[in-house]
Amino acid sequence: MKGTKFQLKVWEYLKTIPKGSVKTYKEVAIALKKPKSVRAVANACGKNPYAPKIPCHRVIRSDGGLGGYSGTGGVKTKLRLLRSEKVEI
């Protein structure tokens, strides 16, 4: 995988989010012991070239908004993927 050290950490963590559940960008930052790196987590998700194999679609904003999606089709695809996993959005 190609990416910065931080991006690789984020992407590895994303693989641990179970199908059918979501985390916020803030929860991911806290889990990585970088609680002030919320925006960096969002940027790493946005740079994920392996979507949906690395499931960045399972990361949402703290206010419940979807945020962005780097995969083909953008946010519409993110919403479709989450609904297919039975996530209430």
Number of C-alpha atoms within 10 A of each C-alpha: 7 8 13 10 8 13 20 15 14 24 23 13 17 21 14 10 17 12 14 14 13 20 17 21 25 21 19 21 20 14 12 15 10 14 14 11 16 18 12 16 26 24 16 21 26 18 17 22 16 14 18 17 12 19 24 30 28 26 28 21 17 13 8 10 11 19 17 19 25 21 22 11 10 12 16 13 16 26 18 14 17 20 13 11 14 12 15 10 9
